[in-house]
Amino acid sequence: MPRSAHLLCANHCQTNHGNSPNTVLIACGVVQQSAAGFREAEAVAKAELAGAAFSHAEHPETFRKDLLNIAKTTLSSKILTADKEHFAELAVEAISRLKGSGNLDAIHL
């Protein structure tokens, strides 16, 4: 739905509830400013993460340890607590089978 349609719909709904059309348009403007602020913050965060990123891809043992830590963090739930190591190993084995291809069809469990 185009932005103008959203504004008209919001305006109609709010005026039916006794709010002024100007209040709705001002509120929509604040939301647009907030969205722009979030986009700016997202860009800054992405740049910071890109600058801090590193890879141990050239060191297979360290890379595998990194993948295991990532898998364990991702699998942190009360259901999997007892078997977290096992499922982390499964996940790392599956990713290792990709050999950097990104082809998820190469994973067979």
Backbone as CSV, one residue per row, in Angstrom:
resi,resn,N_x,N_y,N_z,CA_x,CA_y,CA_z,C_x,C_y,C_z
1,MET,0.857,-1.178,0.000,0.000,0.000,0.000,0.901,1.240,0.000
2,PRO,0.674,2.186,-0.886,1.495,3.395,-0.940,1.384,4.206,0.348
3,ARG,2.428,4.989,0.622,2.471,5.798,1.840,1.266,6.730,1.934
4,SER,0.862,7.308,0.812,-0.282,8.226,0.822,-1.552,7.506,1.252
5,ALA,-1.715,6.256,0.823,-2.888,5.480,1.223,-2.870,5.201,2.717
6,HIS,-1.680,4.916,3.256,-1.547,4.707,4.699,-1.955,5.968,5.461
7,LEU,-1.491,7.124,4.967,-1.834,8.385,5.627,-3.338,8.628,5.601
8,LEU,-3.965,8.391,4.447,-5.409,8.590,4.346,-6.162,7.645,5.264
9,CYS,-5.737,6.403,5.309,-6.385,5.416,6.166,-6.229,5.800,7.632
10,ALA,-5.007,6.159,8.031,-4.763,6.570,9.422,-5.575,7.804,9.757
11,ASN,-5.632,8.749,8.844,-6.377,9.976,9.062,-7.859,9.667,9.246
12,HIS,-8.400,8.829,8.384,-9.814,8.468,8.455,-10.122,7.773,9.786
13,CYS,-9.293,6.794,10.149,-9.522,6.056,11.397,-9.451,6.973,12.611
14,GLN,-8.469,7.862,12.634,-8.300,8.728,13.798,-9.378,9.803,13.876
15,THR,-9.789,10.350,12.753,-10.837,11.378,12.800,-12.166,10.760,13.221
16,ASN,-12.379,9.475,12.898,-13.587,8.783,13.357,-13.586,8.591,14.870
17,HIS,-12.401,8.634,15.480,-12.288,8.506,16.935,-12.157,9.873,17.614
18,GLY,-12.459,10.943,16.887,-12.481,12.269,17.483,-11.161,13.020,17.470
19,ASN,-10.131,12.484,16.846,-8.853,13.186,16.773,-8.823,14.121,15.576
20,SER,-8.060,15.181,15.711,-7.927,16.162,14.641,-7.079,15.594,13.505
21,PRO,-7.423,15.883,12.248,-6.595,15.438,11.113,-5.165,15.967,11.203
22,ASN,-4.992,17.168,11.754,-3.643,17.728,11.900,-2.809,16.892,12.859
23,THR,-3.440,16.379,13.928,-2.723,15.540,14.892,-2.200,14.285,14.213
24,VAL,-3.015,13.689,13.356,-2.614,12.468,12.654,-1.433,12.752,11.732
25,LEU,-1.499,13.827,10.979,-0.413,14.149,10.046,0.869,14.483,10.786
26,ILE,0.772,15.177,11.912,1.967,15.477,12.718,2.565,14.178,13.248
27,ALA,1.707,13.276,13.746,2.190,11.996,14.253,2.869,11.195,13.148
28,CYS,2.310,11.204,11.947,2.921,10.490,10.820,4.278,11.082,10.475
29,GLY,4.403,12.399,10.572,5.687,13.051,10.319,6.735,12.624,11.330
30,VAL,6.329,12.487,12.600,7.255,12.038,13.646,7.699,10.611,13.374
31,VAL,6.770,9.768,12.939,7.117,8.382,12.615,8.109,8.348,11.462
32,GLN,7.891,9.189,10.438,8.822,9.227,9.304,10.204,9.690,9.751
33,GLN,10.261,10.693,10.652,11.551,11.152,11.158,12.231,10.045,11.956
34,SER,11.442,9.307,12.756,12.003,8.206,13.533,12.558,7.129,12.611
35,ALA,11.815,6.828,11.536,12.278,5.818,10.584,13.587,6.245,9.938
36,ALA,13.690,7.519,9.602,14.940,8.019,9.012,16.075,7.889,10.014
37,GLY,15.802,8.161,11.283,16.816,8.015,12.336,17.259,6.569,12.489
38,PHE,16.301,5.646,12.408,16.649,4.224,12.494,17.497,3.796,11.311
39,ARG,17.163,4.292,10.108,17.970,3.946,8.928,19.395,4.475,9.076
40,GLU,19.522,5.680,9.603,20.859,6.254,9.821,21.616,5.436,10.856
41,ALA,20.944,5.064,11.947,21.577,4.249,12.988,21.979,2.884,12.438
42,GLU,21.135,2.325,11.566,21.443,1.037,10.955,22.720,1.130,10.116
43,ALA,22.841,2.195,9.350,24.028,2.379,8.504,25.285,2.503,9.355
44,VAL,25.194,3.260,10.451,26.351,3.425,11.345,26.711,2.087,11.980
45,ALA,25.691,1.342,12.443,25.942,0.043,13.072,26.577,-0.934,12.088
46,LYS,26.085,-0.959,10.850,26.651,-1.856,9.833,28.114,-1.515,9.565
47,ALA,28.413,-0.224,9.491,29.800,0.204,9.244,30.706,-0.217,10.399
48,GLU,30.220,-0.050,11.630,31.006,-0.451,12.799,31.237,-1.957,12.819
49,LEU,30.193,-2.727,12.524,30.327,-4.185,12.498,31.282,-4.630,11.397
50,ALA,31.189,-4.008,10.239,32.102,-4.350,9.138,33.544,-4.060,9.529
51,GLY,33.763,-2.963,10.252,35.111,-2.623,10.693,35.642,-3.558,11.764
52,ALA,34.741,-4.127,12.562,35.164,-5.011,13.650,35.196,-6.481,13.239
53,ALA,34.657,-6.800,12.066,34.555,-8.196,11.627,35.928,-8.788,11.325
54,PHE,36.048,-10.072,11.609,37.269,-10.799,11.280,36.889,-12.246,10.985
55,SER,37.798,-12.972,10.393,37.529,-14.365,10.051,38.756,-15.202,10.339
56,HIS,38.501,-16.396,10.831,39.579,-17.363,11.029,39.512,-18.451,9.958
57,ALA,38.963,-18.119,8.795,38.764,-19.105,7.731,40.064,-19.783,7.307
58,GLU,41.190,-19.096,7.426,42.471,-19.697,7.028,43.026,-20.645,8.079
59,HIS,42.410,-20.661,9.263,42.859,-21.520,10.366,41.709,-22.458,10.737
60,PRO,41.658,-23.646,10.105,40.507,-24.543,10.241,40.097,-24.865,11.685
61,GLU,41.054,-25.103,12.571,40.701,-25.447,13.958,40.037,-24.269,14.664
62,THR,40.607,-23.096,14.517,40.045,-21.904,15.146,38.698,-21.563,14.523
63,PHE,38.600,-21.727,13.209,37.341,-21.461,12.512,36.247,-22.393,13.019
64,ARG,36.579,-23.668,13.179,35.607,-24.636,13.689,35.170,-24.269,15.105
65,LYS,36.105,-23.835,15.949,35.760,-23.412,17.313,34.822,-22.208,17.274
66,ASP,35.102,-21.277,16.367,34.223,-20.108,16.212,32.814,-20.551,15.821
67,LEU,32.737,-21.460,14.839,31.430,-21.946,14.396,30.691,-22.659,15.525
68,LEU,31.411,-23.450,16.323,30.779,-24.139,17.455,30.237,-23.138,18.472
69,ASN,31.008,-22.102,18.766,30.544,-21.080,19.710,29.307,-20.356,19.185
70,ILE,29.300,-20.071,17.895,28.134,-19.416,17.283,26.925,-20.342,17.369
71,ALA,27.127,-21.618,17.033,26.024,-22.586,17.074,25.497,-22.740,18.495
72,LYS,26.383,-22.819,19.481,25.951,-22.961,20.881,25.141,-21.751,21.323
73,THR,25.597,-20.571,20.932,24.862,-19.358,21.291,23.480,-19.364,20.652
74,THR,23.416,-19.754,19.389,22.148,-19.792,18.669,21.209,-20.832,19.257
75,LEU,21.755,-21.935,19.748,20.943,-23.024,20.283,20.663,-22.875,21.782
76,SER,20.957,-21.731,22.352,20.732,-21.529,23.785,19.237,-21.440,24.073
77,SER,18.672,-22.578,24.404,17.273,-22.618,24.831,17.157,-23.685,25.899
78,LYS,16.131,-23.601,26.695,15.949,-24.560,27.782,15.695,-25.960,27.249
79,ILE,15.117,-26.048,26.066,14.798,-27.358,25.485,16.082,-28.100,25.102
80,LEU,17.050,-27.384,24.556,18.268,-28.023,24.045,19.445,-27.985,25.008
81,THR,19.264,-27.487,26.211,20.389,-27.301,27.125,21.212,-28.575,27.282
82,ALA,20.554,-29.695,27.489,21.274,-30.949,27.726,22.019,-31.437,26.485
83,ASP,21.496,-31.142,25.316,22.086,-31.650,24.078,22.700,-30.556,23.215
84,LYS,23.020,-29.419,23.812,23.533,-28.277,23.035,24.808,-28.639,22.282
85,GLU,25.721,-29.346,22.927,26.983,-29.736,22.272,26.700,-30.583,21.029
86,HIS,25.808,-31.546,21.176,25.483,-32.456,20.060,24.901,-31.681,18.876
87,PHE,23.909,-30.821,19.157,23.282,-30.071,18.072,24.226,-29.034,17.475
88,ALA,25.110,-28.474,18.293,26.106,-27.538,17.770,27.041,-28.255,16.801
89,GLU,27.461,-29.474,17.172,28.316,-30.274,16.288,27.599,-30.577,14.970
90,LEU,26.314,-30.930,15.061,25.543,-31.204,13.837,25.494,-29.973,12.928
91,ALA,25.256,-28.826,13.540,25.164,-27.594,12.756,26.496,-27.272,12.084
92,VAL,27.587,-27.419,12.829,28.911,-27.111,12.265,29.257,-28.101,11.161
93,GLU,28.922,-29.376,11.339,29.158,-30.368,10.284,28.384,-30.006,9.021
94,ALA,27.147,-29.583,9.200,26.320,-29.212,8.048,26.919,-28.022,7.312
95,ILE,27.348,-27.019,8.055,27.948,-25.835,7.431,29.272,-26.195,6.772
96,SER,30.037,-27.075,7.406,31.331,-27.477,6.842,31.161,-28.188,5.506
97,ARG,30.052,-28.890,5.334,29.795,-29.592,4.068,29.579,-28.621,2.912
98,LEU,29.198,-27.401,3.236,28.987,-26.410,2.177,30.292,-25.992,1.523
99,LYS,31.379,-26.042,2.266,32.699,-25.642,1.768,32.665,-24.275,1.089
100,GLY,31.919,-23.355,1.701,31.858,-21.988,1.201,30.935,-21.770,0.018
101,SER,30.260,-22.812,-0.442,29.439,-22.664,-1.649,28.139,-21.916,-1.386
102,GLY,27.593,-22.041,-0.191,26.304,-21.411,0.105,25.129,-22.202,-0.444
103,ASN,25.394,-23.348,-1.050,24.344,-24.212,-1.601,23.796,-25.096,-0.493
104,LEU,22.634,-24.749,0.040,22.054,-25.479,1.162,21.604,-26.881,0.778
105,ASP,21.524,-27.189,-0.511,21.169,-28.538,-0.944,22.279,-29.550,-0.619
106,ALA,23.473,-29.053,-0.321,24.598,-29.936,0.003,24.492,-30.497,1.421
107,ILE,23.576,-29.976,2.220,23.413,-30.439,3.599,22.371,-31.554,3.627
108,HIS,22.768,-32.697,4.154,21.858,-33.835,4.308,22.023,-34.370,5.719
109,LEU,20.946,-34.313,6.495,20.999,-34.841,7.866,20.144,-36.066,7.986
